[in-house]
Amino acid sequence: MSFSSEVKKEICTIELFDRELLKAELYGMLLFGRTFRENSIVFTTENQYVSKRITTLLENLYMPIIEKHTTLRTKTNENRLFKISVVGDDDCMRIFDDFGHSNSQVTLRVNRANISGDEPARAFVRGAFLSCGSVSSPEKSYHAEFCVPHKNLSVDLCKILSEITECGFCPKTVLRNGNYIVYFKGSEQICDLLTYIGAPLSAMEIMGTKAIKQVRNNVNRRINGEVANIGKIASASAKQLEAINHIKKTKGLETLPEDLREIAYLRLENPEMSLRDLGQNLSPPISRSGANHRIQRLLEYADIAEENNG
């Protein structure tokens, strides 16, 4: 089951007893569903829990004659499509009219009379999400959207979402394949949306996944930094060893001043050691900058030895 399906499953566990809230949620589902007209009400979904929920809401509120069909969208017995239809024209007209709509409307708009108040608005947005919403797996990206079939409905939905002061939503809209996509980017906005519509566990899963990603990224950055540092140490060490061996073959390490001779032998014995560790292993110990100064003198000494040898 996809993350989006899990979210809808969680939402469908919410129990409502207030008729006004039941009606507001059903309104969101029907208005953003496949067909909502005076003579035809059809709702389709791939989620069996959403299918059961809208059927229960219709039966509890209006008791219409309902026809249910289940078809397979692929040959693998996955992605079943549930189709719920209100059969009788009279029932369709009764439901359509009860939500304050008429056949004279050129295009569907949200009838605010059905969602007056904070809780009815929450139930309405929840219904809209169950109907046309989806959310990406937090493992992949942070994206939630409502796929709205009509422009005016998308405008109305954006306005309703923007008016939810407790969340500070900033939805954006884009046209995709003839549908108007109202979407959110960013984990915080998506978590707020899921919590608002009744899926706090899913919101927590997003936050948990984000935390794991951040820890993983921090570890990777640290490892990459350490690998790069090891590479620099190895490259510098190779250059130093070459210089020390050149001095050894030409003039001999015995000709070096005592302080340079000590660090030269230490480097030969410990090619992987950092400058800081080299300095700490000298007698007496010196700082990293002190060790670097001695190494630079060694390199200069090697250059002089090469010139004289040449």
Backbone bond lengths (Angstrom), bond angles and torsions (degrees), N, CA, C in turn:
res aa  C-N    CA-C-N  psi(-1)  N-CA   C-N-CA  omega(-1)  CA-C   N-CA-C  phi
1 M - - - 1.459 - - 1.525 109.70 -
2 S 1.331 116.39 133.31 1.462 120.76 -178.86 1.526 110.57 -69.73
3 F 1.333 115.16 164.01 1.464 119.40 178.86 1.523 110.38 -61.82
4 S 1.330 116.28 -39.75 1.460 120.88 178.91 1.529 111.21 -60.85
5 S 1.324 116.60 -40.54 1.471 120.89 178.14 1.523 111.28 -66.34
6 E 1.332 115.99 -37.53 1.469 120.31 177.48 1.529 110.91 -63.87
7 V 1.330 115.81 -39.44 1.465 120.56 177.89 1.529 109.81 -60.74
8 K 1.324 116.46 -47.22 1.466 120.26 -178.67 1.532 111.34 -66.99
9 K 1.318 116.22 -34.68 1.461 119.56 175.65 1.524 110.58 -61.74
10 E 1.338 116.47 -43.41 1.463 120.45 178.49 1.529 111.07 -62.74
11 I 1.324 116.27 -43.31 1.466 120.40 -179.78 1.528 110.73 -61.39
12 C 1.313 115.95 -37.71 1.467 120.41 -176.62 1.529 113.36 -71.69
13 T 1.331 117.30 -6.36 1.471 119.44 175.88 1.529 111.79 -85.32
14 I 1.341 116.78 -8.95 1.469 120.68 -179.60 1.525 109.65 -67.06
15 E 1.299 115.76 129.20 1.465 120.67 178.05 1.524 109.84 -98.44
16 L 1.318 115.58 128.55 1.462 121.51 177.87 1.525 109.19 -121.57
17 F 1.321 115.82 140.35 1.467 120.41 -179.97 1.531 111.65 -124.47
18 D 1.302 116.40 -17.49 1.454 121.40 179.44 1.527 109.32 -78.69
19 R 1.320 117.40 123.71 1.463 121.53 -176.31 1.530 111.72 -60.31
20 E 1.333 117.01 -37.34 1.460 120.57 -179.28 1.525 111.08 -62.72
21 L 1.344 116.91 -39.75 1.465 120.67 179.62 1.523 111.35 -73.16
22 L 1.336 116.41 -37.72 1.464 120.37 176.46 1.528 109.92 -60.79
23 K 1.304 115.29 -43.48 1.463 120.41 -178.44 1.530 110.88 -67.96
24 A 1.338 117.74 -39.88 1.463 121.25 179.85 1.522 110.95 -63.88
25 E 1.343 116.57 -41.26 1.467 119.57 179.06 1.520 110.82 -66.69
26 L 1.331 116.93 -43.81 1.463 120.59 178.05 1.527 110.14 -61.29
27 Y 1.309 116.25 -39.75 1.467 120.48 179.23 1.531 111.02 -59.23
28 G 1.331 116.42 -44.04 1.459 119.91 177.88 1.520 111.77 -62.65
29 M 1.322 116.81 -38.83 1.469 120.32 -179.72 1.522 111.45 -68.01
30 L 1.343 117.33 -44.07 1.461 120.91 -177.04 1.525 112.09 -72.50
31 L 1.331 116.26 -42.80 1.455 120.74 -175.97 1.525 112.18 -63.41
32 F 1.347 115.85 -34.52 1.466 120.25 -178.78 1.528 111.47 -102.11
33 G 1.327 116.12 12.53 1.459 120.97 179.82 1.516 112.35 -83.72
34 R 1.306 115.41 -167.11 1.463 120.39 -174.96 1.532 112.11 -67.56
35 T 1.340 116.72 -51.80 1.464 120.99 -178.61 1.521 109.74 -139.92
36 F 1.322 116.09 128.50 1.463 120.74 175.99 1.530 107.48 -140.22
37 R 1.341 113.94 92.62 1.461 120.38 -178.93 1.526 109.49 -134.61
38 E 1.307 114.79 173.06 1.467 120.98 -177.88 1.521 112.13 -62.73
39 N 1.325 116.02 -31.40 1.463 119.94 -176.62 1.532 113.43 -115.47
40 S 1.341 116.95 7.72 1.470 119.42 -179.32 1.527 111.06 -157.45
41 I 1.317 115.28 124.18 1.467 120.94 174.48 1.521 107.69 -128.97
42 V 1.330 115.18 113.68 1.465 120.99 -178.18 1.531 108.13 -132.94
43 F 1.313 115.27 133.86 1.464 120.52 179.30 1.518 108.23 -129.12
44 T 1.353 116.54 131.87 1.463 120.92 178.07 1.517 110.07 -124.60
45 T 1.323 115.17 146.38 1.463 120.75 178.77 1.520 109.89 -157.52
46 E 1.319 116.20 153.29 1.462 121.35 174.20 1.522 111.35 -92.85
47 N 1.310 117.10 -5.16 1.461 121.43 -174.29 1.529 110.57 -102.97
48 Q 1.328 116.63 120.09 1.459 120.07 -177.13 1.525 112.65 -65.57
49 Y 1.339 116.88 -30.87 1.464 120.41 -179.87 1.530 110.74 -70.76
50 V 1.319 116.66 -37.52 1.464 120.74 176.03 1.516 109.59 -67.14
51 S 1.342 116.50 -39.46 1.467 121.22 177.72 1.529 111.35 -58.98
52 K 1.326 115.74 -45.34 1.471 119.73 179.38 1.520 111.26 -66.87
53 R 1.336 116.56 -36.83 1.462 120.11 -176.07 1.529 111.23 -67.59
54 I 1.338 117.20 -46.65 1.459 118.34 -178.37 1.528 111.15 -68.24
55 T 1.324 116.38 -33.22 1.461 119.67 176.26 1.525 110.73 -63.22
56 T 1.337 115.74 -44.41 1.465 120.78 178.70 1.527 111.40 -63.64
57 L 1.326 116.98 -42.96 1.464 120.51 179.65 1.525 111.33 -62.96
58 L 1.318 117.06 -45.16 1.467 120.54 179.05 1.521 111.25 -61.30
59 E 1.332 116.01 -44.77 1.463 120.02 -177.65 1.522 111.66 -67.66
60 N 1.327 117.48 -39.83 1.467 120.89 -178.71 1.525 112.54 -70.86
61 L 1.331 116.44 -34.54 1.467 119.64 -174.88 1.525 113.76 -93.24
62 Y 1.340 117.84 -33.31 1.463 119.31 -171.98 1.532 114.36 -130.43
63 M 1.298 117.67 -18.02 1.469 122.64 -178.76 1.534 113.36 48.90
64 P 1.342 117.57 50.10 1.461 119.35 177.56 1.529 110.61 -83.54
65 I 1.314 115.56 171.28 1.464 119.85 171.68 1.525 106.88 -81.66
66 I 1.338 115.94 121.09 1.462 120.94 -175.00 1.525 109.73 -114.33
67 E 1.307 115.21 138.94 1.465 121.29 175.47 1.521 108.32 -113.80
68 K 1.320 116.65 129.06 1.464 120.88 -177.37 1.526 110.18 -119.92
69 H 1.325 115.15 133.58 1.462 121.67 177.23 1.520 109.43 -129.47
70 T 1.322 115.50 144.51 1.471 120.79 174.88 1.518 108.16 -126.88
71 T 1.318 116.61 125.05 1.464 121.38 178.38 1.520 109.28 -127.86
72 L 1.329 115.43 159.64 1.461 121.28 177.29 1.519 108.95 -97.09
73 R 1.333 115.90 133.77 1.459 120.30 -179.33 1.522 111.87 -88.45
74 T 1.350 116.73 -16.09 1.466 120.62 177.46 1.523 108.22 -136.25
75 K 1.320 115.24 179.77 1.467 119.94 179.85 1.518 112.58 -90.56
76 T 1.326 116.96 7.24 1.468 120.19 -173.65 1.525 112.97 -105.27
77 N 1.355 116.43 13.67 1.462 121.06 -178.68 1.522 113.15 62.58
78 E 1.326 115.95 19.91 1.454 120.82 176.53 1.524 109.23 -114.40
79 N 1.341 115.31 170.29 1.467 120.82 178.79 1.530 112.12 54.33
80 R 1.319 115.31 53.10 1.463 119.33 176.01 1.522 110.15 -66.68
81 L 1.311 116.56 145.22 1.457 121.97 177.98 1.525 108.60 -111.96
82 F 1.320 114.92 120.90 1.465 120.97 179.22 1.528 108.17 -99.94
83 K 1.319 115.44 128.49 1.464 121.35 -179.61 1.516 109.08 -120.17
84 I 1.337 115.46 121.35 1.467 121.44 -179.66 1.517 107.51 -116.41
85 S 1.332 116.81 123.03 1.466 121.46 -177.81 1.520 110.29 -125.31
86 V 1.333 115.64 140.28 1.465 121.01 170.12 1.516 106.29 -86.20
87 V 1.319 116.67 119.31 1.455 121.11 -168.12 1.528 113.48 -75.37
88 G 1.325 118.01 -52.93 1.467 120.91 -171.65 1.521 113.81 -78.88
89 D 1.328 116.52 139.21 1.465 120.87 176.76 1.525 111.41 -60.46
90 D 1.340 115.28 -38.23 1.467 119.54 -179.49 1.526 110.65 -62.98
91 D 1.327 115.91 -41.80 1.466 119.45 178.45 1.523 110.99 -64.89
92 C 1.336 116.31 -42.45 1.471 120.21 178.29 1.530 110.46 -59.72
93 M 1.322 116.22 -46.03 1.457 120.68 -178.88 1.523 110.88 -64.66
94 R 1.330 116.78 -40.20 1.466 121.35 -179.21 1.532 110.71 -63.54
95 I 1.337 117.51 -44.42 1.471 121.50 179.87 1.525 110.45 -68.45
96 F 1.340 116.05 -46.65 1.462 121.96 -179.66 1.529 110.34 -57.81
97 D 1.316 115.54 -44.61 1.465 121.14 -178.72 1.528 111.45 -69.84
98 D 1.331 117.43 -36.03 1.470 120.67 -177.89 1.527 111.57 -65.85
99 F 1.325 116.55 -26.08 1.472 120.38 177.01 1.528 111.72 -88.22
100 G 1.344 116.07 5.16 1.465 120.30 174.03 1.506 114.72 83.74
101 H 1.324 117.32 20.99 1.456 120.78 178.71 1.524 110.61 -104.14
102 S 1.321 115.50 155.92 1.463 121.01 177.33 1.515 109.45 -136.82
103 N 1.282 116.29 159.05 1.462 121.87 -177.33 1.525 112.03 -70.29
104 S 1.320 116.62 -12.42 1.463 120.41 -179.01 1.528 112.39 -78.03
105 Q 1.337 116.42 -11.03 1.457 119.73 -179.38 1.526 110.64 -68.73
106 V 1.327 114.88 131.63 1.470 119.83 179.71 1.526 110.45 -70.11
107 T 1.320 116.20 -40.25 1.464 121.36 179.30 1.525 109.72 -143.78
108 L 1.294 115.94 152.78 1.465 119.88 -179.45 1.526 110.95 -71.18
109 R 1.306 115.61 135.33 1.460 123.43 172.91 1.528 107.36 -130.95
110 V 1.331 116.00 159.67 1.462 120.22 177.52 1.526 108.49 -74.57
111 N 1.328 115.43 125.78 1.459 120.81 175.13 1.526 107.96 -86.59
112 R 1.328 116.40 103.88 1.462 121.18 -174.40 1.524 112.80 -62.40
113 A 1.315 117.85 -18.58 1.466 120.15 179.57 1.526 111.28 -63.32
114 N 1.334 117.09 -22.82 1.472 121.21 -179.26 1.521 113.14 -83.75
115 I 1.335 116.49 -11.31 1.474 118.53 -174.88 1.529 110.63 -134.11
116 S 1.300 116.55 39.62 1.467 119.84 179.68 1.522 109.49 -77.56
117 G 1.322 116.90 118.29 1.461 121.50 -178.26 1.514 111.41 114.35
118 D 1.328 115.63 159.18 1.465 121.26 -176.25 1.524 112.97 -65.55
119 E 1.321 117.56 -46.77 1.466 120.24 -175.98 1.525 112.34 -70.41
120 P 1.345 119.47 -42.81 1.472 118.29 173.86 1.526 112.52 -59.98
121 A 1.352 117.60 -36.73 1.472 120.26 177.81 1.524 110.27 -64.45
122 R 1.346 116.47 -39.70 1.474 120.69 177.85 1.534 110.34 -63.10
123 A 1.331 116.05 -44.50 1.465 120.45 179.56 1.528 110.64 -63.86
124 F 1.325 116.72 -38.24 1.466 121.53 178.99 1.530 111.25 -63.76
125 V 1.328 116.83 -47.72 1.477 120.54 179.27 1.524 109.81 -62.93
126 R 1.341 116.70 -37.87 1.461 120.29 177.45 1.529 110.16 -61.42
127 G 1.328 116.88 -44.28 1.457 120.48 178.10 1.514 112.14 -63.16
128 A 1.349 116.07 -40.72 1.468 120.15 178.66 1.525 110.74 -61.82
129 F 1.332 116.22 -41.18 1.467 119.74 179.85 1.533 110.47 -65.71
130 L 1.331 117.31 -43.16 1.465 120.22 178.44 1.519 110.81 -60.78
131 S 1.323 116.31 -31.26 1.456 121.32 -177.97 1.518 112.88 -79.51
132 C 1.337 116.99 -50.63 1.475 119.02 -171.47 1.522 113.39 -133.78
133 G 1.331 117.92 12.34 1.459 120.78 -177.11 1.515 113.49 -94.33
134 S 1.313 114.73 160.44 1.467 121.23 174.66 1.518 108.67 -157.88
135 V 1.321 116.08 159.03 1.466 121.14 178.25 1.520 108.53 -142.99
136 S 1.317 116.04 135.21 1.465 121.12 -178.31 1.524 110.86 -73.13
137 S 1.319 115.38 155.07 1.462 120.28 174.14 1.518 109.10 -64.14
138 P 1.330 118.38 132.32 1.475 120.79 179.83 1.524 112.88 -63.20
139 E 1.317 117.21 -16.48 1.466 119.94 175.59 1.521 111.13 -67.93
140 K 1.353 115.50 -26.20 1.465 120.01 -175.69 1.523 112.14 -100.69
141 S 1.337 116.43 -53.89 1.463 119.95 -177.12 1.523 109.51 -161.84
142 Y 1.329 115.48 171.36 1.460 121.15 176.26 1.526 107.70 -109.20
143 H 1.325 115.62 99.30 1.463 120.88 -176.69 1.525 109.23 -153.34
144 A 1.331 116.04 128.29 1.460 122.40 174.28 1.514 107.63 -132.06
145 E 1.330 116.95 144.87 1.456 118.79 -176.75 1.520 112.65 -152.10
146 F 1.328 114.35 159.35 1.454 124.12 169.50 1.526 106.11 -116.50
147 C 1.313 117.35 123.35 1.461 121.56 179.29 1.534 108.03 -94.80
148 V 1.324 116.41 99.06 1.472 122.41 -170.41 1.532 110.10 -100.56
149 P 1.347 118.08 131.23 1.472 120.22 -175.55 1.524 115.13 -77.27
150 H 1.346 117.90 -19.28 1.464 120.38 -176.36 1.532 110.99 -125.83
151 K 1.334 115.74 141.27 1.463 120.91 -177.53 1.528 111.88 -60.92
152 N 1.331 117.04 -47.70 1.463 120.04 -177.31 1.531 111.89 -62.22
153 L 1.340 115.72 -35.32 1.470 119.25 177.11 1.524 110.28 -66.00
154 S 1.331 116.88 -38.78 1.470 119.84 179.52 1.528 110.46 -66.12
155 V 1.330 116.70 -37.52 1.465 121.18 177.52 1.525 110.02 -64.23
156 D 1.347 115.66 -45.11 1.469 120.24 179.32 1.528 111.20 -62.71
157 L 1.334 116.36 -42.26 1.469 120.33 -179.28 1.527 110.59 -64.03
158 C 1.326 116.93 -43.96 1.469 120.41 177.91 1.524 110.83 -58.53
159 K 1.321 116.30 -41.36 1.463 120.65 -179.15 1.529 110.51 -65.06
160 I 1.327 116.48 -43.98 1.469 120.65 179.74 1.528 110.45 -62.99
161 L 1.334 116.86 -44.70 1.466 120.93 179.37 1.531 111.46 -63.47
162 S 1.327 116.27 -39.57 1.471 120.34 -178.45 1.523 111.94 -69.25
163 E 1.327 116.42 -21.81 1.468 120.73 -178.68 1.529 112.77 -84.10
164 I 1.328 117.11 -5.51 1.473 120.30 179.94 1.531 107.43 -80.29
165 T 1.299 116.28 91.20 1.471 121.88 -171.32 1.523 112.86 -64.63
166 E 1.322 117.84 -30.50 1.464 120.39 -177.03 1.522 112.53 -66.86
167 C 1.332 117.73 -20.15 1.466 121.16 -176.78 1.530 113.58 -108.88
168 G 1.324 117.12 -26.22 1.461 119.30 -178.53 1.518 112.88 63.14
169 F 1.330 116.33 43.14 1.462 120.33 -178.26 1.529 111.75 -66.76
170 C 1.339 115.15 143.23 1.465 122.15 174.96 1.529 108.66 -130.08
171 P 1.343 117.51 70.66 1.472 119.59 -177.91 1.522 111.91 -69.71
172 K 1.334 114.98 151.15 1.455 121.31 176.04 1.530 108.89 -120.04
173 T 1.325 116.12 160.72 1.461 120.60 -176.87 1.523 110.31 -128.55
174 V 1.329 115.01 140.65 1.462 120.63 175.57 1.525 108.20 -143.97
175 L 1.317 117.20 146.18 1.460 122.24 178.02 1.521 109.05 -88.28
176 R 1.353 116.34 126.43 1.464 120.66 -179.32 1.531 109.65 -141.03
177 N 1.312 115.88 117.49 1.475 122.10 177.50 1.529 112.43 52.77
178 G 1.317 116.49 40.62 1.458 120.41 176.46 1.515 114.35 83.99
179 N 1.328 118.20 -4.15 1.461 122.03 177.97 1.528 109.59 -109.13
180 Y 1.313 114.69 154.41 1.463 120.98 179.06 1.526 108.37 -100.65
181 I 1.322 115.21 113.39 1.462 121.20 -174.42 1.532 109.44 -94.68
182 V 1.315 115.91 115.23 1.465 121.85 173.46 1.526 105.68 -96.16
183 Y 1.338 117.37 117.16 1.462 118.24 -169.90 1.523 113.19 -134.49
184 F 1.329 113.59 162.44 1.461 122.88 176.96 1.527 108.60 -126.48
185 K 1.321 116.30 140.64 1.458 122.83 171.41 1.524 108.04 -120.61
186 G 1.296 115.94 149.15 1.464 119.28 178.70 1.513 110.95 101.64
187 S 1.314 115.24 131.41 1.463 120.71 -175.27 1.525 113.09 -62.64
188 E 1.325 117.60 -36.82 1.462 119.71 -176.52 1.522 111.55 -66.55
189 Q 1.334 117.55 -44.85 1.467 121.33 178.73 1.523 110.75 -62.75
190 I 1.329 116.16 -40.78 1.463 120.05 -178.79 1.526 110.64 -68.16
191 C 1.327 116.91 -41.74 1.472 120.25 177.10 1.526 110.89 -61.76
192 D 1.319 116.16 -41.16 1.471 120.11 177.69 1.525 110.87 -63.08
193 L 1.332 116.26 -40.83 1.463 120.30 179.33 1.527 110.96 -63.31
194 L 1.335 116.32 -48.65 1.465 120.03 -178.43 1.526 111.71 -63.24
195 T 1.320 116.38 -40.84 1.462 119.99 177.50 1.524 110.25 -63.69
196 Y 1.323 116.44 -40.50 1.472 121.80 -178.36 1.526 111.34 -62.49
197 I 1.333 117.28 -41.38 1.466 119.70 -175.86 1.527 112.81 -89.98
198 G 1.339 117.30 1.99 1.457 119.25 172.61 1.510 116.39 103.72
199 A 1.347 117.33 27.42 1.470 120.55 177.81 1.529 109.93 -126.74
200 P 1.348 118.11 60.91 1.473 120.47 -177.57 1.518 113.70 -66.54
201 L 1.333 117.72 -30.86 1.467 120.07 179.42 1.526 110.62 -66.30
202 S 1.316 115.86 -40.11 1.466 119.93 176.97 1.521 110.82 -66.01
203 A 1.336 116.05 -37.52 1.466 120.12 176.99 1.524 110.42 -62.82
204 M 1.334 116.65 -41.04 1.463 120.87 178.26 1.524 111.05 -64.99
205 E 1.326 116.37 -34.90 1.471 119.86 178.26 1.526 110.52 -64.33
206 I 1.330 116.33 -39.55 1.466 120.16 177.29 1.520 110.13 -62.96
207 M 1.336 116.27 -45.48 1.470 120.08 -179.59 1.525 111.21 -63.69
208 G 1.342 115.96 -39.49 1.462 119.89 178.52 1.516 111.90 -65.31
209 T 1.325 116.07 -43.03 1.463 120.74 178.51 1.517 111.10 -63.88
210 K 1.336 116.02 -39.27 1.466 120.20 178.59 1.528 110.48 -63.52
211 A 1.337 116.37 -41.83 1.469 120.26 179.73 1.529 110.68 -62.68
212 I 1.334 116.50 -42.54 1.466 120.98 178.90 1.531 110.21 -63.26
213 K 1.342 116.12 -41.88 1.469 120.50 178.18 1.527 110.96 -60.21
214 Q 1.339 116.05 -42.85 1.466 119.82 -178.82 1.521 111.43 -64.69
215 V 1.344 116.05 -41.92 1.460 119.74 177.91 1.528 110.19 -63.33
216 R 1.338 115.60 -43.72 1.464 120.52 -179.65 1.534 111.10 -62.33
217 N 1.336 115.56 -42.75 1.467 119.70 179.49 1.525 111.40 -65.12
218 N 1.338 115.88 -40.52 1.470 119.67 178.68 1.526 111.25 -63.46
219 V 1.338 115.54 -41.91 1.469 120.23 178.50 1.525 110.22 -63.58
220 N 1.352 115.43 -44.08 1.465 119.11 -179.63 1.523 111.83 -63.38
221 R 1.347 115.74 -40.95 1.462 118.95 178.16 1.523 110.96 -62.67
222 R 1.334 115.14 -40.66 1.465 119.04 -179.86 1.529 110.90 -66.21
223 I 1.337 115.57 -43.34 1.468 119.45 179.27 1.524 110.31 -63.08
224 N 1.355 115.63 -45.12 1.470 119.27 179.71 1.521 111.17 -61.10
225 G 1.348 115.31 -39.30 1.458 119.64 177.92 1.518 112.03 -64.00
226 E 1.353 114.99 -41.34 1.457 119.00 -179.62 1.529 111.26 -68.78
227 V 1.340 115.66 -38.57 1.471 119.93 178.21 1.530 109.99 -63.13
228 A 1.345 115.15 -44.08 1.471 119.41 178.90 1.521 110.58 -62.97
229 N 1.322 115.90 -39.58 1.464 120.00 179.99 1.524 111.28 -66.25
230 I 1.349 115.07 -40.64 1.472 119.42 177.63 1.528 110.24 -62.07
231 G 1.350 115.35 -38.95 1.457 119.90 178.74 1.523 111.93 -62.83
232 K 1.341 114.69 -41.46 1.477 119.12 178.44 1.524 111.00 -64.78
233 I 1.348 115.86 -42.61 1.467 120.44 179.62 1.532 110.59 -62.06
234 A 1.357 115.15 -42.90 1.467 119.53 -178.60 1.524 110.95 -64.75
235 S 1.340 115.97 -41.26 1.466 120.05 -179.65 1.531 110.98 -65.59
236 A 1.338 115.13 -45.55 1.468 119.25 179.61 1.520 111.16 -65.52
237 S 1.344 115.62 -39.13 1.464 120.32 -179.25 1.527 111.04 -64.41
238 A 1.330 115.89 -40.03 1.465 119.81 179.79 1.528 110.86 -62.05
239 K 1.329 116.31 -40.92 1.456 120.92 178.72 1.535 111.05 -65.18
240 Q 1.337 114.80 -40.68 1.468 119.81 179.66 1.527 111.40 -66.80
241 L 1.335 116.37 -41.89 1.468 120.31 179.52 1.523 111.22 -63.41
242 E 1.336 114.89 -38.73 1.465 119.11 178.21 1.526 110.49 -62.24
243 A 1.334 116.09 -41.99 1.469 120.71 179.97 1.524 111.01 -66.27
244 I 1.352 115.84 -43.70 1.472 119.81 -178.64 1.521 110.62 -64.29
245 N 1.344 116.82 -42.85 1.469 120.23 179.69 1.530 111.04 -66.46
246 H 1.323 116.55 -32.31 1.470 119.29 177.33 1.534 110.15 -66.10
247 I 1.343 115.82 -43.31 1.473 119.85 177.39 1.533 110.07 -61.94
248 K 1.340 113.84 -40.85 1.469 119.93 -177.99 1.530 110.75 -61.74
249 K 1.337 117.68 -39.07 1.459 121.40 -177.03 1.515 112.34 -79.36
250 T 1.312 117.11 -29.98 1.472 120.28 -175.06 1.529 112.42 -92.26
251 K 1.291 116.39 -67.07 1.471 120.26 -176.44 1.520 113.59 -99.09
252 G 1.337 116.04 -22.89 1.457 119.78 -176.30 1.524 110.91 91.19
253 L 1.319 115.47 140.92 1.462 119.97 -178.23 1.520 112.38 -66.80
254 E 1.366 115.95 -19.56 1.467 119.97 -179.03 1.527 111.77 -67.03
255 T 1.345 115.63 -19.83 1.471 118.92 -179.13 1.529 112.20 -81.17
256 L 1.309 115.69 -9.87 1.463 119.19 -178.26 1.519 111.05 -74.90
257 P 1.336 117.60 150.22 1.462 119.74 170.18 1.531 109.48 -58.03
258 E 1.314 115.63 154.47 1.463 120.14 -173.48 1.522 112.55 -55.57
259 D 1.352 117.66 -42.88 1.468 119.60 -176.70 1.526 111.59 -66.43
260 L 1.341 116.62 -36.50 1.475 119.33 178.44 1.513 111.13 -75.58
261 R 1.327 116.80 -36.00 1.466 120.18 178.60 1.536 110.55 -62.15
262 E 1.336 116.52 -40.25 1.468 120.50 -178.46 1.530 111.28 -63.41
263 I 1.345 116.34 -45.78 1.466 118.61 -178.13 1.527 111.30 -73.59
264 A 1.339 116.90 -27.54 1.463 120.10 177.70 1.520 110.59 -66.33
265 Y 1.330 117.05 -46.61 1.465 120.36 177.88 1.534 111.00 -63.79
266 L 1.331 116.16 -39.42 1.468 120.20 -179.47 1.526 110.94 -64.43
267 R 1.341 115.75 -38.31 1.467 119.12 178.32 1.520 111.44 -68.40
268 L 1.339 117.49 -40.17 1.462 120.73 178.19 1.526 111.18 -60.83
269 E 1.319 116.35 -37.94 1.464 120.87 -178.82 1.531 112.51 -79.40
270 N 1.336 116.99 -22.19 1.475 120.70 -175.51 1.532 110.34 -135.73
271 P 1.331 117.09 72.46 1.470 119.56 -176.77 1.536 113.99 -65.25
272 E 1.359 117.31 -22.83 1.463 120.78 -177.12 1.524 113.22 -88.99
273 M 1.328 117.87 -5.55 1.460 122.30 -171.89 1.536 111.09 -75.36
274 S 1.343 116.17 139.60 1.462 121.13 177.17 1.525 109.96 -75.19
275 L 1.342 116.01 165.30 1.468 120.46 178.56 1.525 111.20 -60.86
276 R 1.333 115.81 -38.16 1.458 119.17 179.19 1.524 111.04 -60.79
277 D 1.359 114.83 -45.71 1.462 119.10 -179.32 1.533 111.74 -69.12
278 L 1.338 116.41 -34.84 1.462 119.58 175.99 1.530 110.39 -59.01
279 G 1.333 114.97 -47.60 1.463 119.59 -179.78 1.514 112.63 -61.33
280 Q 1.344 116.51 -38.18 1.466 120.22 -178.20 1.520 112.87 -71.85
281 N 1.345 116.21 -21.73 1.467 119.72 -178.85 1.529 113.82 -95.34
282 L 1.322 116.59 3.28 1.456 120.12 174.75 1.527 110.16 -83.13
283 S 1.301 116.21 164.96 1.469 120.82 -179.90 1.529 109.42 -125.10
284 P 1.331 118.21 108.83 1.473 125.91 -1.85 1.525 110.79 -76.94
285 P 1.345 117.88 162.52 1.473 121.57 179.07 1.530 110.97 -62.33
286 I 1.339 115.11 146.83 1.461 120.18 176.72 1.538 108.67 -130.11
287 S 1.320 116.12 169.69 1.457 121.00 -178.33 1.526 111.83 -75.00
288 R 1.340 116.03 171.44 1.459 121.00 177.33 1.525 110.68 -60.91
289 S 1.338 116.02 -43.35 1.468 119.17 -179.96 1.532 111.40 -65.10
290 G 1.339 115.85 -34.00 1.462 119.71 176.97 1.518 111.50 -66.10
291 A 1.364 115.25 -42.64 1.467 119.98 178.16 1.527 110.22 -64.17
292 N 1.347 116.59 -40.83 1.462 121.00 179.37 1.531 110.71 -63.22
293 H 1.319 116.78 -38.64 1.466 121.13 178.40 1.524 111.08 -62.03
294 R 1.337 117.23 -42.41 1.470 120.67 179.31 1.524 110.89 -66.61
295 I 1.350 116.46 -40.37 1.462 120.23 179.48 1.532 110.43 -62.64
296 Q 1.340 116.56 -41.76 1.469 120.22 178.90 1.521 111.09 -62.42
297 R 1.327 116.90 -37.77 1.471 121.04 176.90 1.531 110.40 -65.30
298 L 1.346 115.50 -37.65 1.470 119.99 177.23 1.528 110.31 -62.23
299 L 1.347 116.10 -44.83 1.463 120.34 -179.42 1.532 110.79 -62.75
300 E 1.326 116.11 -41.00 1.469 120.16 177.25 1.528 110.31 -64.07
301 Y 1.328 116.80 -40.81 1.464 122.06 179.11 1.527 110.03 -61.75
302 A 1.343 115.42 -39.36 1.473 119.82 179.44 1.524 110.81 -66.06
303 D 1.342 116.81 -38.87 1.464 120.96 178.66 1.538 110.55 -63.61
304 I 1.324 115.31 -41.78 1.477 120.15 178.55 1.522 110.02 -64.19
305 A 1.332 115.21 -41.91 1.468 119.84 -179.89 1.523 110.48 -63.08
306 E 1.357 115.93 -37.96 1.466 120.03 -179.64 1.522 110.49 -67.82
307 E 1.342 115.55 -41.39 1.468 119.27 179.27 1.528 110.92 -63.20
308 N 1.325 116.50 -44.90 1.467 120.95 -179.87 1.525 110.76 -64.65
309 N 1.356 114.28 -37.65 1.469 118.56 -178.87 1.523 111.07 -70.15
310 G 1.385 112.39 -34.27 1.470 117.11 179.37 1.503 111.40 -68.04
